[in-house]
Amino acid sequence: MSAIHKLVLQGLDGQELPLAPYAGKVLLVVNVASKCGLTPQYAGLEQLQQQFQSRGFSVLGLPCNQFAGQEPGSAEDIQSFCSTTYGVSFPLSAKIEVNGAERHPLYTLLAGEGAEFPGEITWNFEKFLVGKDGRVLARFSPRTTPDDPALLQAIEQALG
């Protein structure tokens, strides 16, 4: 099992959110925020979830308040916003840090020293495509929309 699949996050609902069940699946890991100019990407992320989930794909949303305080709400606020505004069905974690001293271990694996695509997370909605084996296959900028042809092609390739 890969290092990513060994991690257990806290879900937005307060329950454990182990990544082990995603071994053998393709994951799109995205740091999300409810009050960002890019927040409408939630709709496209949910569309990806619906389009590809039957083929072993999932979006994993990780709320983060590190960029201009754009995810200020409680877990309940975030859950309510995501489900009522965008009908989000993909898993969401509790709020995490993606940069700095308190960077979550998942982001150390995704973008830390020695990672395939190292460097600070630049803003909300930065995307990492994780292959079935837990390797990080691609990194996409926050402005890359969920319907971007390069992202769709990368997902298709990863799914085989």
LOLOVEX-320320 format. One record per residue: residue number from 0; residue in one letter; x, y, z of N, C-alpha, C, CB in turn. Coordinates in nm, 3 decimals, always signed. Glycine has a CB too. Layout:
BEGIN
<node NUM,"A",<X,Y,Z>,<X,Y,Z>,<X,Y,Z>,<X,Y,Z>>
...
This chain:
BEGIN
<node 0,"M",<+0.085,-0.118,+0.000>,<+0.000,+0.000,+0.000>,<+0.089,+0.124,+0.000>,<-0.096,+0.000,+0.123>>
<node 1,"S",<+0.049,+0.225,-0.077>,<+0.130,+0.347,-0.086>,<+0.117,+0.432,+0.040>,<+0.087,+0.429,-0.209>>
<node 2,"A",<+0.209,+0.526,+0.055>,<+0.207,+0.616,+0.171>,<+0.077,+0.695,+0.177>,<+0.328,+0.712,+0.166>>
<node 3,"I",<+0.028,+0.737,+0.062>,<-0.098,+0.814,+0.059>,<-0.212,+0.727,+0.111>,<-0.130,+0.864,-0.086>>
<node 4,"H",<-0.217,+0.602,+0.066>,<-0.327,+0.515,+0.106>,<-0.320,+0.472,+0.252>,<-0.329,+0.393,+0.018>>
<node 5,"K",<-0.207,+0.495,+0.317>,<-0.195,+0.462,+0.460>,<-0.251,+0.573,+0.549>,<-0.048,+0.436,+0.495>>
<node 6,"L",<-0.275,+0.690,+0.493>,<-0.322,+0.803,+0.572>,<-0.469,+0.789,+0.611>,<-0.302,+0.933,+0.496>>
<node 7,"V",<-0.502,+0.844,+0.726>,<-0.640,+0.854,+0.771>,<-0.665,+1.001,+0.803>,<-0.669,+0.761,+0.896>>
<node 8,"L",<-0.758,+1.060,+0.729>,<-0.795,+1.200,+0.753>,<-0.914,+1.202,+0.847>,<-0.829,+1.273,+0.619>>
<node 9,"Q",<-0.949,+1.321,+0.891>,<-1.074,+1.338,+0.963>,<-1.174,+1.391,+0.861>,<-1.060,+1.436,+1.087>>
<node 10,"G",<-1.288,+1.326,+0.853>,<-1.392,+1.371,+0.761>,<-1.461,+1.496,+0.813>,<-1.495,+1.261,+0.738>>
<node 11,"L",<-1.529,+1.564,+0.724>,<-1.603,+1.684,+0.762>,<-1.710,+1.651,+0.866>,<-1.667,+1.749,+0.638>>
<node 12,"D",<-1.756,+1.527,+0.865>,<-1.858,+1.482,+0.960>,<-1.799,+1.441,+1.095>,<-1.936,+1.367,+0.901>>
<node 13,"G",<-1.665,+1.454,+1.111>,<-1.599,+1.418,+1.236>,<-1.556,+1.273,+1.243>,<-1.690,+1.448,+1.349>>
<node 14,"Q",<-1.599,+1.192,+1.148>,<-1.561,+1.051,+1.143>,<-1.426,+1.035,+1.075>,<-1.669,+0.967,+1.070>>
<node 15,"E",<-1.362,+0.920,+1.095>,<-1.238,+0.893,+1.024>,<-1.265,+0.882,+0.874>,<-1.171,+0.763,+1.077>>
<node 16,"L",<-1.170,+0.931,+0.797>,<-1.177,+0.922,+0.650>,<-1.048,+0.857,+0.602>,<-1.198,+1.065,+0.585>>
<node 17,"P",<-1.043,+0.723,+0.609>,<-0.922,+0.653,+0.566>,<-0.907,+0.659,+0.414>,<-0.923,+0.508,+0.614>>
<node 18,"L",<-0.784,+0.668,+0.368>,<-0.760,+0.670,+0.224>,<-0.733,+0.530,+0.169>,<-0.642,+0.762,+0.191>>
<node 19,"A",<-0.721,+0.429,+0.255>,<-0.698,+0.291,+0.211>,<-0.803,+0.242,+0.110>,<-0.697,+0.199,+0.331>>
<node 20,"P",<-0.931,+0.276,+0.126>,<-1.030,+0.228,+0.029>,<-1.009,+0.284,-0.113>,<-1.168,+0.264,+0.077>>
<node 21,"Y",<-0.924,+0.385,-0.125>,<-0.898,+0.444,-0.257>,<-0.779,+0.378,-0.328>,<-0.872,+0.593,-0.243>>
<node 22,"A",<-0.714,+0.283,-0.262>,<-0.609,+0.207,-0.330>,<-0.674,+0.136,-0.448>,<-0.538,+0.104,-0.233>>
<node 23,"G",<-0.613,+0.145,-0.565>,<-0.671,+0.087,-0.685>,<-0.769,+0.178,-0.755>,<-0.738,-0.040,-0.652>>
<node 24,"K",<-0.788,+0.297,-0.701>,<-0.876,+0.396,-0.762>,<-0.795,+0.521,-0.796>,<-0.996,+0.431,-0.668>>
<node 25,"V",<-0.853,+0.606,-0.878>,<-0.790,+0.732,-0.914>,<-0.856,+0.842,-0.831>,<-0.805,+0.762,-1.069>>
<node 26,"L",<-0.773,+0.926,-0.771>,<-0.821,+1.035,-0.686>,<-0.781,+1.170,-0.744>,<-0.767,+1.021,-0.542>>
<node 27,"L",<-0.872,+1.266,-0.738>,<-0.839,+1.405,-0.767>,<-0.850,+1.478,-0.634>,<-0.935,+1.468,-0.877>>
<node 28,"V",<-0.735,+1.514,-0.578>,<-0.728,+1.580,-0.447>,<-0.727,+1.731,-0.470>,<-0.600,+1.535,-0.367>>
<node 29,"V",<-0.823,+1.800,-0.406>,<-0.842,+1.944,-0.430>,<-0.862,+2.016,-0.297>,<-0.963,+1.969,-0.524>>
<node 30,"N",<-0.781,+2.121,-0.273>,<-0.807,+2.205,-0.155>,<-0.917,+2.304,-0.194>,<-0.675,+2.280,-0.107>>
<node 31,"V",<-1.024,+2.305,-0.118>,<-1.144,+2.379,-0.155>,<-1.176,+2.489,-0.055>,<-1.263,+2.284,-0.167>>
<node 32,"A",<-1.259,+2.584,-0.099>,<-1.304,+2.694,-0.013>,<-1.440,+2.742,-0.060>,<-1.201,+2.811,-0.013>>
<node 33,"S",<-1.523,+2.783,+0.034>,<-1.661,+2.821,+0.003>,<-1.678,+2.966,-0.039>,<-1.747,+2.795,+0.121>>
<node 34,"K",<-1.581,+3.051,-0.010>,<-1.599,+3.195,-0.035>,<-1.489,+3.250,-0.126>,<-1.600,+3.272,+0.097>>
<node 35,"C",<-1.458,+3.175,-0.230>,<-1.350,+3.207,-0.322>,<-1.410,+3.235,-0.460>,<-1.245,+3.090,-0.329>>
<node 36,"G",<-1.342,+3.314,-0.540>,<-1.386,+3.337,-0.676>,<-1.389,+3.209,-0.758>,<-1.296,+3.438,-0.743>>
<node 37,"L",<-1.313,+3.108,-0.714>,<-1.308,+2.980,-0.785>,<-1.408,+2.878,-0.729>,<-1.168,+2.924,-0.779>>
<node 38,"T",<-1.483,+2.916,-0.627>,<-1.578,+2.824,-0.563>,<-1.675,+2.758,-0.662>,<-1.657,+2.898,-0.458>>
<node 39,"P",<-1.718,+2.826,-0.769>,<-1.806,+2.759,-0.865>,<-1.746,+2.632,-0.926>,<-1.842,+2.854,-0.975>>
<node 40,"Q",<-1.615,+2.610,-0.908>,<-1.555,+2.485,-0.956>,<-1.615,+2.363,-0.885>,<-1.404,+2.488,-0.935>>
<node 41,"Y",<-1.679,+2.384,-0.770>,<-1.746,+2.273,-0.702>,<-1.842,+2.202,-0.798>,<-1.822,+2.324,-0.577>>
<node 42,"A",<-1.912,+2.278,-0.880>,<-2.009,+2.219,-0.974>,<-1.937,+2.126,-1.071>,<-2.084,+2.330,-1.052>>
<node 43,"G",<-1.825,+2.170,-1.125>,<-1.749,+2.087,-1.218>,<-1.686,+1.968,-1.151>,<-1.642,+2.169,-1.284>>
<node 44,"L",<-1.641,+1.985,-1.026>,<-1.584,+1.872,-0.952>,<-1.691,+1.766,-0.927>,<-1.524,+1.921,-0.818>>
<node 45,"E",<-1.811,+1.809,-0.894>,<-1.920,+1.714,-0.873>,<-1.955,+1.645,-1.005>,<-2.045,+1.786,-0.816>>
<node 46,"Q",<-1.946,+1.718,-1.115>,<-1.972,+1.658,-1.246>,<-1.868,+1.548,-1.277>,<-1.970,+1.766,-1.358>>
<node 47,"L",<-1.741,+1.575,-1.244>,<-1.637,+1.473,-1.260>,<-1.668,+1.350,-1.175>,<-1.499,+1.530,-1.223>>
<node 48,"Q",<-1.711,+1.375,-1.052>,<-1.745,+1.265,-0.961>,<-1.853,+1.178,-1.024>,<-1.793,+1.320,-0.824>>
<node 49,"Q",<-1.958,+1.241,-1.075>,<-2.068,+1.167,-1.134>,<-2.025,+1.095,-1.262>,<-2.185,+1.261,-1.163>>
<node 50,"Q",<-1.944,+1.161,-1.341>,<-1.903,+1.107,-1.471>,<-1.812,+0.984,-1.457>,<-1.833,+1.214,-1.551>>
<node 51,"F",<-1.720,+0.987,-1.359>,<-1.615,+0.885,-1.353>,<-1.621,+0.791,-1.233>,<-1.484,+0.952,-1.353>>
<node 52,"Q",<-1.708,+0.815,-1.136>,<-1.704,+0.733,-1.014>,<-1.729,+0.585,-1.041>,<-1.807,+0.784,-0.915>>
<node 53,"S",<-1.810,+0.553,-1.140>,<-1.837,+0.412,-1.169>,<-1.715,+0.340,-1.226>,<-1.954,+0.401,-1.266>>
<node 54,"R",<-1.614,+0.418,-1.267>,<-1.491,+0.361,-1.324>,<-1.377,+0.358,-1.222>,<-1.449,+0.441,-1.447>>
<node 55,"G",<-1.407,+0.387,-1.094>,<-1.302,+0.383,-0.991>,<-1.233,+0.515,-0.971>,<-1.201,+0.280,-1.026>>
<node 56,"F",<-1.309,+0.624,-0.970>,<-1.255,+0.759,-0.955>,<-1.330,+0.829,-0.843>,<-1.266,+0.839,-1.087>>
<node 57,"S",<-1.259,+0.916,-0.772>,<-1.325,+1.003,-0.675>,<-1.251,+1.136,-0.664>,<-1.334,+0.935,-0.538>>
<node 58,"V",<-1.328,+1.240,-0.645>,<-1.274,+1.369,-0.602>,<-1.262,+1.359,-0.450>,<-1.366,+1.491,-0.649>>
<node 59,"L",<-1.159,+1.419,-0.394>,<-1.144,+1.432,-0.249>,<-1.125,+1.580,-0.220>,<-1.023,+1.345,-0.195>>
<node 60,"G",<-1.224,+1.640,-0.155>,<-1.219,+1.783,-0.124>,<-1.163,+1.806,+0.015>,<-1.358,+1.845,-0.136>>
<node 61,"L",<-1.067,+1.900,+0.023>,<-1.001,+1.930,+0.150>,<-1.017,+2.079,+0.181>,<-0.851,+1.890,+0.145>>
<node 62,"P",<-1.120,+2.115,+0.259>,<-1.139,+2.255,+0.292>,<-1.016,+2.314,+0.361>,<-1.261,+2.271,+0.381>>
<node 63,"C",<-0.982,+2.435,+0.322>,<-0.863,+2.502,+0.374>,<-0.892,+2.651,+0.386>,<-0.739,+2.477,+0.282>>
<node 64,"N",<-0.853,+2.710,+0.499>,<-0.877,+2.852,+0.525>,<-0.749,+2.934,+0.517>,<-0.942,+2.871,+0.661>>
<node 65,"Q",<-0.645,+2.882,+0.451>,<-0.515,+2.950,+0.448>,<-0.505,+3.061,+0.344>,<-0.408,+2.850,+0.423>>
<node 66,"F",<-0.600,+3.071,+0.254>,<-0.590,+3.169,+0.146>,<-0.697,+3.275,+0.163>,<-0.602,+3.100,+0.007>>
<node 67,"A",<-0.656,+3.389,+0.216>,<-0.744,+3.505,+0.237>,<-0.867,+3.470,+0.322>,<-0.789,+3.562,+0.103>>
<node 68,"G",<-0.856,+3.371,+0.408>,<-0.966,+3.336,+0.498>,<-1.094,+3.299,+0.425>,<-0.994,+3.450,+0.591>>
<node 69,"Q",<-1.081,+3.231,+0.311>,<-1.198,+3.205,+0.226>,<-1.274,+3.078,+0.262>,<-1.155,+3.197,+0.084>>
<node 70,"E",<-1.236,+3.013,+0.371>,<-1.314,+2.898,+0.423>,<-1.331,+2.917,+0.573>,<-1.243,+2.761,+0.391>>
<node 71,"P",<-1.406,+3.022,+0.612>,<-1.416,+3.058,+0.754>,<-1.515,+2.975,+0.835>,<-1.454,+3.200,+0.766>>
<node 72,"G",<-1.604,+2.904,+0.770>,<-1.715,+2.839,+0.839>,<-1.677,+2.716,+0.919>,<-1.817,+2.802,+0.742>>
<node 73,"S",<-1.775,+2.672,+0.997>,<-1.761,+2.548,+1.074>,<-1.779,+2.430,+0.979>,<-1.864,+2.543,+1.192>>
<node 74,"A",<-1.753,+2.311,+1.029>,<-1.774,+2.191,+0.949>,<-1.920,+2.184,+0.902>,<-1.737,+2.064,+1.030>>
<node 75,"E",<-2.013,+2.218,+0.991>,<-2.155,+2.215,+0.955>,<-2.185,+2.316,+0.845>,<-2.242,+2.243,+1.079>>
<node 76,"D",<-2.126,+2.436,+0.855>,<-2.147,+2.539,+0.752>,<-2.096,+2.491,+0.617>,<-2.076,+2.670,+0.792>>
<node 77,"I",<-1.978,+2.432,+0.617>,<-1.917,+2.386,+0.492>,<-2.003,+2.275,+0.431>,<-1.772,+2.336,+0.516>>
<node 78,"Q",<-2.042,+2.178,+0.513>,<-2.124,+2.065,+0.465>,<-2.255,+2.116,+0.407>,<-2.151,+1.964,+0.578>>
<node 79,"S",<-2.320,+2.205,+0.477>,<-2.448,+2.259,+0.432>,<-2.432,+2.334,+0.301>,<-2.509,+2.351,+0.539>>
<node 80,"F",<-2.330,+2.419,+0.293>,<-2.304,+2.497,+0.172>,<-2.279,+2.404,+0.053>,<-2.184,+2.591,+0.191>>
<node 81,"C",<-2.192,+2.305,+0.072>,<-2.155,+2.216,-0.039>,<-2.272,+2.132,-0.087>,<-2.041,+2.125,+0.004>>
<node 82,"S",<-2.352,+2.083,+0.006>,<-2.462,+1.996,-0.035>,<-2.578,+2.076,-0.093>,<-2.510,+1.911,+0.082>>
<node 83,"T",<-2.612,+2.189,-0.032>,<-2.729,+2.264,-0.082>,<-2.696,+2.346,-0.206>,<-2.782,+2.355,+0.027>>
<node 84,"T",<-2.576,+2.401,-0.214>,<-2.542,+2.487,-0.327>,<-2.496,+2.407,-0.449>,<-2.434,+2.585,-0.287>>
<node 85,"Y",<-2.417,+2.301,-0.425>,<-2.357,+2.229,-0.537>,<-2.390,+2.080,-0.540>,<-2.208,+2.246,-0.533>>
<node 86,"G",<-2.466,+2.030,-0.445>,<-2.501,+1.889,-0.444>,<-2.381,+1.797,-0.434>,<-2.579,+1.855,-0.566>>
<node 87,"V",<-2.279,+1.841,-0.361>,<-2.154,+1.765,-0.352>,<-2.178,+1.629,-0.289>,<-2.050,+1.844,-0.271>>
<node 88,"S",<-2.134,+1.524,-0.360>,<-2.145,+1.388,-0.308>,<-2.009,+1.326,-0.278>,<-2.221,+1.300,-0.407>>
<node 89,"F",<-1.900,+1.391,-0.324>,<-1.768,+1.336,-0.299>,<-1.725,+1.365,-0.156>,<-1.665,+1.393,-0.398>>
<node 90,"P",<-1.629,+1.286,-0.103>,<-1.587,+1.304,+0.035>,<-1.517,+1.438,+0.058>,<-1.496,+1.191,+0.076>>
<node 91,"L",<-1.544,+1.493,+0.175>,<-1.479,+1.617,+0.220>,<-1.415,+1.590,+0.356>,<-1.582,+1.735,+0.230>>
<node 92,"S",<-1.294,+1.643,+0.372>,<-1.227,+1.628,+0.501>,<-1.261,+1.746,+0.591>,<-1.073,+1.616,+0.482>>
<node 93,"A",<-1.221,+1.734,+0.716>,<-1.223,+1.850,+0.805>,<-1.120,+1.949,+0.750>,<-1.191,+1.809,+0.955>>
<node 94,"K",<-1.129,+2.074,+0.792>,<-1.033,+2.176,+0.745>,<-0.891,+2.134,+0.776>,<-1.064,+2.313,+0.809>>
<node 95,"I",<-0.803,+2.159,+0.679>,<-0.662,+2.125,+0.697>,<-0.574,+2.242,+0.652>,<-0.626,+1.997,+0.618>>
<node 96,"E",<-0.447,+2.232,+0.686>,<-0.344,+2.326,+0.640>,<-0.270,+2.259,+0.524>,<-0.245,+2.368,+0.756>>
<node 97,"V",<-0.250,+2.333,+0.416>,<-0.181,+2.277,+0.300>,<-0.038,+2.330,+0.285>,<-0.259,+2.306,+0.173>>
<node 98,"N",<-0.006,+2.437,+0.354>,<+0.127,+2.497,+0.352>,<+0.174,+2.524,+0.495>,<+0.128,+2.628,+0.269>>
<node 99,"G",<+0.303,+2.547,+0.511>,<+0.356,+2.592,+0.639>,<+0.385,+2.481,+0.737>,<+0.262,+2.686,+0.700>>
<node 100,"A",<+0.414,+2.522,+0.859>,<+0.458,+2.430,+0.964>,<+0.352,+2.327,+0.999>,<+0.496,+2.507,+1.087>>
<node 101,"E",<+0.226,+2.361,+0.983>,<+0.115,+2.270,+1.018>,<+0.061,+2.197,+0.895>,<+0.003,+2.348,+1.085>>
<node 102,"R",<+0.140,+2.195,+0.787>,<+0.097,+2.128,+0.663>,<+0.056,+1.984,+0.694>,<+0.210,+2.130,+0.556>>
<node 103,"H",<-0.059,+1.945,+0.643>,<-0.109,+1.810,+0.664>,<-0.016,+1.709,+0.595>,<-0.254,+1.796,+0.609>>
<node 104,"P",<+0.004,+1.591,+0.654>,<+0.092,+1.491,+0.593>,<+0.054,+1.456,+0.448>,<+0.089,+1.366,+0.676>>
<node 105,"L",<-0.072,+1.463,+0.414>,<-0.112,+1.436,+0.276>,<-0.046,+1.537,+0.182>,<-0.266,+1.441,+0.260>>
<node 106,"Y",<-0.043,+1.663,+0.223>,<+0.018,+1.765,+0.138>,<+0.170,+1.759,+0.139>,<-0.028,+1.903,+0.181>>
<node 107,"T",<+0.227,+1.701,+0.243>,<+0.371,+1.676,+0.242>,<+0.401,+1.573,+0.133>,<+0.421,+1.626,+0.381>>
<node 108,"L",<+0.318,+1.470,+0.123>,<+0.336,+1.369,+0.019>,<+0.308,+1.426,-0.121>,<+0.245,+1.249,+0.046>>
<node 109,"L",<+0.206,+1.511,-0.132>,<+0.168,+1.565,-0.262>,<+0.267,+1.670,-0.313>,<+0.030,+1.625,-0.255>>
<node 110,"A",<+0.311,+1.758,-0.223>,<+0.386,+1.876,-0.269>,<+0.510,+1.909,-0.187>,<+0.297,+1.993,-0.270>>
<node 111,"G",<+0.545,+1.824,-0.093>,<+0.660,+1.851,-0.008>,<+0.791,+1.820,-0.077>,<+0.650,+1.772,+0.119>>
<node 112,"E",<+0.897,+1.838,-0.001>,<+1.031,+1.809,-0.052>,<+1.038,+1.663,-0.095>,<+1.140,+1.841,+0.057>>
<node 113,"G",<+1.090,+1.640,-0.212>,<+1.101,+1.505,-0.264>,<+0.977,+1.455,-0.336>,<+1.133,+1.413,-0.153>>
<node 114,"A",<+0.868,+1.532,-0.337>,<+0.747,+1.493,-0.407>,<+0.768,+1.507,-0.558>,<+0.626,+1.579,-0.361>>
<node 115,"E",<+0.685,+1.441,-0.634>,<+0.691,+1.447,-0.780>,<+0.667,+1.590,-0.831>,<+0.589,+1.351,-0.841>>
<node 116,"F",<+0.577,+1.663,-0.764>,<+0.542,+1.800,-0.803>,<+0.552,+1.890,-0.680>,<+0.397,+1.807,-0.865>>
<node 117,"P",<+0.676,+1.916,-0.633>,<+0.694,+1.991,-0.509>,<+0.662,+2.139,-0.523>,<+0.836,+1.974,-0.459>>
<node 118,"G",<+0.639,+2.201,-0.410>,<+0.618,+2.346,-0.406>,<+0.495,+2.383,-0.328>,<+0.608,+2.402,-0.546>>
<node 119,"E",<+0.493,+2.506,-0.283>,<+0.380,+2.555,-0.205>,<+0.251,+2.549,-0.286>,<+0.406,+2.699,-0.159>>
<node 120,"I",<+0.141,+2.527,-0.217>,<+0.009,+2.535,-0.279>,<-0.016,+2.684,-0.300>,<-0.105,+2.465,-0.190>>
<node 121,"T",<-0.057,+2.721,-0.420>,<-0.065,+2.863,-0.454>,<-0.198,+2.929,-0.419>,<-0.041,+2.880,-0.600>>
<node 122,"W",<-0.309,+2.851,-0.418>,<-0.440,+2.908,-0.390>,<-0.540,+2.795,-0.375>,<-0.484,+3.007,-0.503>>
<node 123,"N",<-0.662,+2.831,-0.344>,<-0.772,+2.734,-0.337>,<-0.792,+2.667,-0.473>,<-0.903,+2.803,-0.290>>
<node 124,"F",<-0.834,+2.544,-0.470>,<-0.869,+2.465,-0.589>,<-0.749,+2.421,-0.672>,<-0.963,+2.543,-0.675>>
<node 125,"E",<-0.632,+2.409,-0.608>,<-0.518,+2.344,-0.673>,<-0.548,+2.193,-0.672>,<-0.379,+2.378,-0.599>>
<node 126,"K",<-0.513,+2.126,-0.780>,<-0.555,+1.987,-0.798>,<-0.435,+1.894,-0.818>,<-0.649,+1.976,-0.916>>
<node 127,"F",<-0.443,+1.777,-0.754>,<-0.344,+1.671,-0.770>,<-0.417,+1.546,-0.815>,<-0.264,+1.646,-0.638>>
<node 128,"L",<-0.368,+1.486,-0.923>,<-0.424,+1.360,-0.970>,<-0.337,+1.247,-0.917>,<-0.434,+1.357,-1.127>>
<node 129,"V",<-0.398,+1.158,-0.840>,<-0.328,+1.047,-0.778>,<-0.374,+0.918,-0.846>,<-0.354,+1.042,-0.623>>
<node 130,"G",<-0.277,+0.841,-0.894>,<-0.308,+0.717,-0.965>,<-0.350,+0.604,-0.874>,<-0.189,+0.674,-1.045>>
<node 131,"K",<-0.391,+0.495,-0.935>,<-0.439,+0.378,-0.862>,<-0.337,+0.324,-0.763>,<-0.477,+0.269,-0.959>>
<node 132,"D",<-0.209,+0.343,-0.796>,<-0.101,+0.293,-0.709>,<-0.056,+0.394,-0.604>,<+0.018,+0.253,-0.794>>
<node 133,"G",<-0.123,+0.510,-0.599>,<-0.089,+0.612,-0.500>,<+0.017,+0.711,-0.545>,<-0.043,+0.545,-0.376>>
<node 134,"R",<+0.068,+0.693,-0.668>,<+0.165,+0.789,-0.720>,<+0.093,+0.915,-0.768>,<+0.248,+0.727,-0.836>>
<node 135,"V",<+0.156,+1.030,-0.746>,<+0.100,+1.156,-0.795>,<+0.136,+1.168,-0.943>,<+0.154,+1.280,-0.713>>
<node 136,"L",<+0.034,+1.174,-1.027>,<+0.052,+1.173,-1.171>,<+0.060,+1.312,-1.232>,<-0.058,+1.097,-1.236>>
<node 137,"A",<-0.010,+1.408,-1.171>,<-0.015,+1.543,-1.230>,<-0.059,+1.643,-1.124>,<-0.112,+1.547,-1.351>>
<node 138,"R",<-0.022,+1.766,-1.149>,<-0.062,+1.879,-1.063>,<-0.120,+1.986,-1.154>,<+0.058,+1.934,-0.978>>
<node 139,"F",<-0.234,+2.039,-1.117>,<-0.302,+2.139,-1.198>,<-0.325,+2.265,-1.115>,<-0.436,+2.085,-1.252>>
<node 140,"S",<-0.309,+2.379,-1.179>,<-0.323,+2.507,-1.111>,<-0.468,+2.529,-1.068>,<-0.276,+2.622,-1.201>>
<node 141,"P",<-0.488,+2.618,-0.971>,<-0.624,+2.649,-0.927>,<-0.715,+2.696,-1.041>,<-0.619,+2.755,-0.819>>
<node 142,"R",<-0.658,+2.763,-1.139>,<-0.740,+2.814,-1.249>,<-0.775,+2.709,-1.354>,<-0.668,+2.928,-1.316>>
<node 143,"T",<-0.716,+2.590,-1.343>,<-0.753,+2.480,-1.432>,<-0.891,+2.432,-1.390>,<-0.647,+2.363,-1.429>>
<node 144,"T",<-0.988,+2.451,-1.476>,<-1.125,+2.413,-1.441>,<-1.144,+2.262,-1.454>,<-1.226,+2.488,-1.531>>
<node 145,"P",<-1.243,+2.209,-1.382>,<-1.266,+2.064,-1.387>,<-1.298,+2.011,-1.528>,<-1.378,+2.029,-1.295>>
<node 146,"D",<-1.344,+2.095,-1.617>,<-1.375,+2.050,-1.753>,<-1.262,+2.078,-1.852>,<-1.502,+2.115,-1.802>>
<node 147,"D",<-1.145,+2.117,-1.801>,<-1.030,+2.144,-1.887>,<-0.990,+2.016,-1.960>,<-0.911,+2.199,-1.803>>
<node 148,"P",<-0.969,+2.024,-2.092>,<-0.933,+1.903,-2.168>,<-0.809,+1.831,-2.117>,<-0.913,+1.938,-2.312>>
<node 149,"A",<-0.709,+1.904,-2.071>,<-0.587,+1.840,-2.020>,<-0.617,+1.760,-1.893>,<-0.478,+1.946,-1.991>>
<node 150,"L",<-0.701,+1.813,-1.806>,<-0.738,+1.742,-1.684>,<-0.822,+1.618,-1.719>,<-0.817,+1.835,-1.589>>
<node 151,"L",<-0.918,+1.634,-1.806>,<-1.002,+1.521,-1.847>,<-0.918,+1.410,-1.911>,<-1.111,+1.567,-1.945>>
<node 152,"Q",<-0.822,+1.449,-1.994>,<-0.735,+1.351,-2.059>,<-0.651,+1.277,-1.955>,<-0.643,+1.420,-2.163>>
<node 153,"A",<-0.600,+1.351,-1.858>,<-0.517,+1.289,-1.753>,<-0.600,+1.190,-1.671>,<-0.456,+1.399,-1.660>>
<node 154,"I",<-0.725,+1.225,-1.640>,<-0.813,+1.133,-1.566>,<-0.838,+1.007,-1.649>,<-0.947,+1.203,-1.529>>
<node 155,"E",<-0.872,+1.026,-1.776>,<-0.898,+0.912,-1.865>,<-0.776,+0.819,-1.871>,<-0.934,+0.961,-2.008>>
<node 156,"Q",<-0.657,+0.879,-1.885>,<-0.534,+0.799,-1.892>,<-0.513,+0.721,-1.763>,<-0.411,+0.889,-1.921>>
<node 157,"A",<-0.535,+0.789,-1.650>,<-0.513,+0.725,-1.520>,<-0.612,+0.610,-1.498>,<-0.526,+0.829,-1.405>>
<node 158,"L",<-0.733,+0.626,-1.548>,<-0.833,+0.521,-1.533>,<-0.807,+0.403,-1.626>,<-0.971,+0.577,-1.560>>
<node 159,"G",<-0.731,+0.430,-1.734>,<-0.698,+0.324,-1.828>,<-0.812,+0.292,-1.916>,<-0.654,+0.200,-1.756>>
